[in-house]
Amino acid sequence: MLRYSEELIEEIRSSNDIVDVISQYVILKRSGRNFFGLCPFHKEKSPSFSVSPDKQIFHCFGCGVGGNVIHFVSKIENLDFRETMELLANRANIQLPTLQSSYQDNKRAMLKSKVYEINEIAAKFYHENLYKPTSKEAQEYIKKRKLDNRTLKSFLIGYSGTSDELYRVLKQKGYTEEEILASSMVLKNENGRFADRFRRRLMIPIQDANGKFIAFGGRVLDDSKPKYINSPENIVYSKGRNLFGLNIAKKGDTKKIIIVEGYMDAISLYQRGITNVVASLGTALTEQQGRLLRKNSEQIIIGYDADGAGQAATLRGLEILQNMGCDIRILQIYGAKDPDEFVIKYGPERFQKCVDSAISLVEFKVKILKQNLNIENVNDKIKFLNEIAQILAKVDNDIEKEVYIDKISQEYKISKEAIYAEVNKLIYSRNNTNSKKHVEKAPIKSFLSF
């Protein structure tokens, strides 16, 4: 097994203040000598997650999880010990010793390393293939999408040919069948024959936040189905833990990050100078993706498609990001079904204006609520007021709450006093309920060191 000296482990641990590290994932508020927040490892409404700056440990009184900064990073990032040490050492600018021979004892680490290599070889192979005379079909598609060479190089976009081209390349480079199959880039049929998973598709490599190649999306070049084939989850890839394009967005200004639904939305925006954009990977926004966004940006702008499914996805994503304390805005576009179509149709300047005027979570919820109710109807208006009160009761900032109440009062001709009365009633009821709850504190377990 891979071993680090006790002195090195202690140096890395002491060089990464636990409050600083955990604050990248959890909103912490000081209470006495400790900090408290909502536990990222189980769902809860009242903070039971405690961080001690004096002892440099964390503990959740709800689910019992606890430990030091190494335990926390390992668990929240789903990393093994070696990967955790590398991440924390890099954060603290500590040079780790080279441990080439030690990897022989860790089969899983070795296999992961090989799969990363295979993915990078595949990405470069497909990218080079795109420029060959035999790839006319893909080149025509690239022209149609108006993607320039800078964009193709930045995302390493490529083209997969037919049959078993990649398999033969990997075999020539000495990779074993186990390693090749673990990458999910090649399939083996019942007769023992091997064939590339992706054939005659535009290839879009997926990299993690650190630039490692972890998966691929393959887009068909005609109208056949399915439009996309994506890598399955495997030893290096979990779609719910990654965001497409984050490695590229991080190279620029990420005070604001726009998150869109599809690869081509992100690529199309990048092509037109909007580089602070990432895409979710075929799933509703997950908590792990939310943490990545919060860790890398001050403000997150949701730019999902304008259709019903897009709005539903937006609401799910908003709940996750709100619980993490993110500054959320929602992009409003009209005259196009998605950001890709909008930026091509109206240009980047107009798209940027939409970004700058993106609305808040409260405004978006009020807008969705209004769409489903007839405000001219008395019963619907009462329901509207009650639902608005539910939304505003969750706003902690009093100034923010007053601004929303003033705006809603003027826009919908509802007295501020009536709105305040309903909101305060809900807040009082919630606080009264919470004060009656008896939270049983879980026994603090001993924390084992790595």
C-alpha positions in Angstrom: 0.0 0.0 0.0 1.0 3.6 -0.6 2.5 5.2 2.6 3.2 8.7 3.6 5.3 9.6 6.6 3.4 10.8 9.7 5.4 14.0 9.5 4.2 14.7 5.9 0.5 13.8 6.8 0.7 16.2 9.7 2.3 19.0 7.6 -0.5 18.7 5.0 -3.2 18.5 7.6 -1.9 21.5 9.5 -1.4 23.6 6.3 -5.1 23.3 5.4 -7.2 25.1 7.9 -10.4 23.1 8.3 -12.7 26.1 8.5 -11.2 27.6 5.2 -11.5 24.2 3.4 -15.1 23.4 4.6 -16.2 26.9 3.9 -15.7 26.2 0.2 -18.5 23.6 0.4 -20.7 24.6 3.4 -22.0 28.0 4.7 -20.6 28.2 8.2 -21.7 30.7 10.9 -19.8 31.2 14.1 -21.5 30.3 17.4 -19.2 30.6 20.4 -15.9 28.9 19.7 -17.2 26.7 16.8 -18.8 27.1 13.4 -22.1 25.6 12.4 -23.8 24.8 9.1 -26.1 22.4 7.3 -24.5 18.9 7.0 -23.4 18.2 3.3 -23.7 14.4 4.0 -27.4 14.2 4.8 -30.5 16.3 4.4 -31.4 18.5 7.3 -33.1 21.8 7.9 -31.5 22.9 11.2 -27.7 23.1 11.3 -26.2 20.2 13.2 -22.8 20.2 11.5 -20.1 21.6 13.7 -16.5 22.7 12.8 -13.9 23.3 15.6 -11.1 25.7 14.5 -9.3 24.9 17.8 -9.3 21.1 17.4 -9.3 21.2 13.6 -12.1 18.7 13.4 -15.7 18.5 12.2 -18.7 16.6 13.5 -22.3 16.2 12.6 -24.6 15.6 15.5 -27.3 14.5 13.1 -25.6 11.6 11.2 -22.5 11.1 13.3 -19.9 11.7 10.6 -16.8 13.4 11.6 -13.0 13.7 11.5 -10.3 16.0 10.3 -9.8 18.0 7.1 -8.5 14.9 5.3 -11.6 12.9 6.2 -13.8 15.7 5.0 -12.2 16.2 1.6 -12.0 12.5 1.0 -15.7 12.0 1.8 -17.1 15.0 0.0 -15.0 14.7 -3.1 -15.3 10.9 -3.2 -11.5 10.5 -3.3 -9.2 7.8 -2.1 -6.4 8.6 0.4 -3.7 9.3 -2.2 -6.0 11.5 -4.3 -7.0 13.4 -1.1 -3.4 14.0 -0.1 -2.6 15.2 -3.6 -5.5 17.7 -3.6 -4.6 19.1 -0.2 -0.9 19.2 -0.9 -1.5 21.1 -4.1 -3.8 23.5 -2.2 -1.0 24.2 0.3 1.8 24.2 -2.3 3.5 21.2 -0.6 5.6 19.0 -2.9 4.8 15.3 -2.5 7.5 12.7 -2.9 7.5 10.6 -6.1 6.2 7.2 -5.2 6.5 5.2 -8.5 7.2 1.8 -7.1 4.4 2.1 -4.4 1.7 2.2 -7.1 2.4 -1.5 -8.0 0.6 -2.5 -4.8 -2.5 -0.5 -5.6 -4.3 -2.1 -8.5 -7.3 0.2 -8.5 -5.0 3.3 -8.5 -3.0 1.8 -11.4 -6.2 1.0 -13.4 -7.5 4.5 -12.9 -4.2 5.9 -14.1 -4.3 3.8 -17.2 -7.9 4.8 -18.0 -7.0 8.4 -17.7 -4.2 7.8 -20.2 -6.5 5.9 -22.6 -9.1 8.7 -22.5 -6.4 11.3 -23.3 -5.1 9.1 -26.2 -8.6 8.7 -27.5 -9.3 12.5 -27.3 -6.2 13.3 -29.2 -6.8 10.5 -31.7 -10.3 11.6 -32.5 -9.2 15.3 -32.7 -6.5 14.5 -35.2 -9.0 12.3 -37.1 -11.3 15.3 -37.5 -8.8 17.0 -39.9 -8.3 14.0 -42.2 -9.7 13.9 -45.8 -11.8 10.9 -44.7 -13.8 13.0 -42.2 -15.7 15.2 -44.7 -19.0 14.5 -43.0 -17.7 15.9 -39.7 -16.0 18.8 -41.3 -19.3 19.8 -43.0 -21.1 19.7 -39.7 -18.4 21.9 -38.1 -18.9 24.5 -40.8 -22.6 24.4 -40.3 -22.2 25.0 -36.6 -19.7 27.8 -37.5 -17.1 26.4 -35.0 -13.6 27.9 -35.5 -10.3 26.2 -35.0 -9.7 27.9 -31.6 -12.9 26.4 -30.3 -12.1 23.0 -31.8 -8.6 23.1 -30.1 -9.9 24.4 -26.8 -12.4 21.5 -26.4 -10.3 19.1 -28.4 -13.4 18.2 -30.5 -12.9 15.2 -32.8 -14.4 12.6 -35.0 -14.8 8.9 -34.5 -14.5 6.7 -37.7 -15.8 3.2 -38.1 -15.2 -0.3 -36.7 -12.3 -0.7 -34.3 -9.8 2.0 -35.2 -9.3 3.2 -31.6 -9.1 -0.4 -30.2 -6.2 -1.1 -32.6 -4.4 2.0 -31.6 -4.7 1.2 -27.9 -3.5 -2.4 -28.5 -0.5 -1.1 -30.4 0.4 1.1 -27.5 0.4 -1.9 -25.2 -2.7 -1.5 -23.2 -4.3 -4.7 -21.9 -7.9 -5.8 -22.6 -8.8 -5.2 -19.0 -7.6 -1.6 -19.1 -9.2 -0.9 -22.5 -12.6 -2.3 -21.4 -12.4 -0.4 -18.1 -12.2 2.8 -20.1 -15.6 2.0 -21.7 -14.3 3.3 -25.0 -14.4 -0.3 -26.5 -17.0 -3.0 -26.3 -16.6 -6.7 -26.4 -19.4 -8.8 -27.9 -20.6 -12.4 -27.2 -18.2 -13.8 -29.8 -15.2 -12.1 -28.1 -14.8 -9.4 -30.8 -13.9 -5.9 -29.9 -15.4 -2.7 -31.4 -15.2 1.0 -30.6 -18.1 2.3 -28.6 -18.3 5.6 -30.7 -18.5 5.4 -34.5 -19.2 8.1 -37.1 -19.9 10.7 -34.4 -18.6 14.2 -33.5 -16.6 13.5 -30.4 -16.7 15.9 -27.4 -14.2 15.0 -24.7 -15.3 15.6 -21.1 -12.6 16.7 -18.6 -12.8 17.1 -14.9 -12.1 20.4 -13.1 -8.4 19.6 -13.1 -8.3 18.8 -16.9 -8.1 15.0 -16.7 -10.0 13.3 -19.5 -12.8 11.3 -17.9 -15.5 10.6 -20.6 -16.9 11.5 -24.0 -20.1 12.6 -25.6 -20.6 11.5 -29.2 -23.1 13.5 -31.4 -24.6 12.0 -34.5 -24.0 14.0 -37.7 -27.4 13.4 -39.3 -31.0 13.0 -38.1 -30.6 9.4 -36.8 -31.2 8.4 -33.2 -30.0 8.6 -30.6 -28.6 12.1 -31.1 -26.0 11.6 -28.4 -24.2 8.6 -27.0 -22.4 9.3 -23.8 -19.8 7.3 -21.8 -21.3 5.2 -19.1 -20.1 5.8 -15.5 -16.9 3.9 -14.7 -13.8 3.9 -12.6 -13.0 7.5 -13.4 -16.3 9.0 -14.4 -19.4 10.0 -12.4 -21.6 12.4 -14.3 -23.2 13.8 -11.2 -19.8 14.8 -9.8 -18.6 16.8 -12.8 -19.4 19.7 -15.0 -18.6 19.9 -18.7 -16.3 22.9 -19.5 -15.3 23.8 -16.0 -11.6 23.2 -16.7 -11.8 25.7 -19.5 -14.0 28.3 -17.7 -11.6 28.3 -14.8 -8.9 29.8 -17.1 -10.9 33.1 -17.3 -13.1 35.2 -15.0 -15.5 33.0 -13.0 -17.0 35.5 -10.6 -20.1 34.6 -12.6 -20.6 31.1 -14.0 -23.4 30.3 -16.4 -24.6 26.7 -16.3 -26.4 25.4 -19.4 -28.0 22.0 -20.3 -26.0 20.8 -23.2 -22.4 20.5 -24.6 -23.3 22.5 -27.7 -24.8 25.3 -25.6 -21.5 25.7 -23.8 -19.4 25.3 -26.9 -21.5 27.8 -28.9 -21.3 30.4 -26.2 -17.5 29.9 -25.8 -17.2 30.3 -29.6 -18.7 33.8 -29.3 -16.6 35.0 -26.5 -18.7 33.9 -23.5 -16.1 31.7 -21.7 -17.6 31.6 -18.2 -20.0 28.7 -19.1 -20.3 25.1 -18.0 -22.9 22.4 -18.8 -24.5 19.7 -16.6 -24.0 16.2 -17.9 -27.4 14.8 -18.7 -28.7 14.9 -15.2 -30.7 17.2 -13.0 -28.2 19.4 -11.1 -26.7 17.4 -8.2 -25.4 18.5 -4.8 -21.9 17.6 -5.9 -22.2 19.8 -9.0 -23.6 22.5 -6.8 -20.5 22.3 -4.6 -18.3 22.6 -7.7 -20.1 25.7 -8.7 -20.0 27.3 -5.3 -16.3 26.5 -4.9 -15.4 28.2 -8.2 -17.8 31.1 -8.4 -19.4 34.0 -6.5 -22.6 34.1 -8.6 -24.3 31.2 -10.5 -26.6 31.9 -13.5 -28.9 29.1 -14.5 -29.3 29.1 -18.3 -31.4 26.1 -18.9 -33.7 25.8 -21.9 -36.8 27.9 -22.0 -39.3 25.0 -22.4 -41.3 23.3 -19.6 -38.7 20.7 -19.0 -36.0 23.4 -18.8 -38.1 25.3 -16.2 -38.6 22.1 -14.1 -34.8 21.5 -14.2 -34.2 25.1 -13.2 -36.4 24.8 -10.1 -34.7 21.5 -9.0 -31.3 23.1 -9.5 -32.3 26.3 -7.6 -33.4 24.3 -4.5 -30.0 22.6 -4.4 -28.0 25.9 -4.9 -30.2 27.8 -2.5 -29.6 25.3 0.3 -25.8 25.8 -0.2 -26.2 29.6 0.2 -25.2 30.4 -3.4 -26.0 33.7 -5.1 -28.3 32.5 -7.8 -29.7 34.2 -10.9 -31.9 32.9 -13.6 -31.3 33.7 -17.3 -34.4 34.9 -19.2 -34.2 34.5 -22.9 -37.0 35.0 -25.5 -37.3 34.2 -29.1 -35.1 31.1 -28.9 -35.5 27.7 -27.4 -32.0 27.6 -25.8 -28.8 29.7 -25.3 -27.1 28.1 -28.4 -30.0 29.2 -30.7 -30.2 32.6 -29.0 -26.6 33.6 -29.2 -26.4 32.5 -32.9 -29.7 34.4 -33.7 -29.1 37.6 -31.7 -25.4 37.7 -31.0 -23.2 37.7 -27.9 -23.9 41.4 -26.9 -27.6 40.8 -26.6 -27.0 37.5 -24.7 -24.7 39.3 -22.3 -27.4 41.8 -21.6 -29.7 38.9 -20.7 -26.9 37.6 -18.3 -26.6 41.1 -16.7 -30.4 41.3 -16.2 -30.8 37.7 -14.9 -33.5 37.6 -12.2 -33.3 36.4 -8.6 -34.7 33.2 -7.2 -37.6 35.0 -5.6 -38.5 36.8 -8.8 -38.3 33.5 -10.8 -40.6 31.7 -8.4 -43.1 34.5 -8.4 -43.0 34.5 -12.2 -43.7 30.7 -12.4 -46.4 31.1 -9.8 -48.1 33.9 -11.8 -48.1 31.8 -15.0 -50.3 29.2 -13.3 -52.8 31.6 -11.7 -55.3 34.3 -12.9 -54.6 37.3 -10.7 -57.9 38.9 -11.7 -59.7 36.0 -10.0 -60.2 36.7 -6.3 -59.5 33.1 -5.2 -56.4 32.9 -7.3 -55.2 36.3 -6.0 -55.6 35.0 -2.4 -53.7 31.8 -3.3 -51.1 34.0 -5.0 -50.6 36.0 -1.9 -50.3 32.9 0.3 -47.8 31.3 -2.0 -45.7 34.5 -2.2 -45.7 34.7 1.6 -44.3 31.1 1.7 -41.5 32.2 -0.6 -40.7 35.5 1.2 -40.7 33.8 4.6 -37.6 31.9 3.6 -35.6 35.1 2.8 -33.3 35.7 5.7 -32.0 39.2 4.7 -34.5 41.8 6.0 -33.4 44.4 3.5 -33.8 42.0 0.6 -37.2 40.9 2.0 -38.4 44.5 2.2 -37.3 45.2 -1.4 -39.3 42.2 -2.7 -42.3 43.1 -0.7 -42.3 46.7 -1.9 -41.9 45.5 -5.6 -44.6 42.9 -5.3 -47.0 45.3 -3.5 -46.7 47.8 -6.4 -46.8 45.4 -9.2 -49.7 43.3 -8.0 -51.6 46.0 -6.1 -51.5 44.2 -2.8 -50.9 46.2 0.4 -47.5 45.8 2.0 -49.2 45.4 5.4 -51.1 42.3 4.1 -47.9 40.7 2.7 -45.9 41.5 5.9 -48.7 40.0 8.1 -48.8 36.7 6.2 -45.0 36.5 6.1 -44.6 37.2 9.8 -47.2 34.7 10.7 -45.3 32.0 8.8 -42.0 33.0 10.4 -43.5 33.0 13.9 -45.1 29.6 13.3 -41.8 28.2 12.0 -39.7 29.5 14.8 -42.2 28.3 17.4 -42.2 24.8 15.9 -38.4 24.7 15.8 -38.1 25.8 19.5 -40.3 22.9 20.5 -38.2 20.3 18.7 -35.8 18.3 20.8 -32.8 17.5 18.8 -31.0 14.4 20.2 -27.3 14.8 20.0 -25.5 11.8 18.6 -22.5 10.6 20.6 -19.3 11.9 19.3 -17.3 9.0 17.9 -13.6 8.8 18.1 -11.9 10.2 15.0 -9.4 7.8 13.4 -6.5 9.4 11.7 -5.4 8.3 8.2 
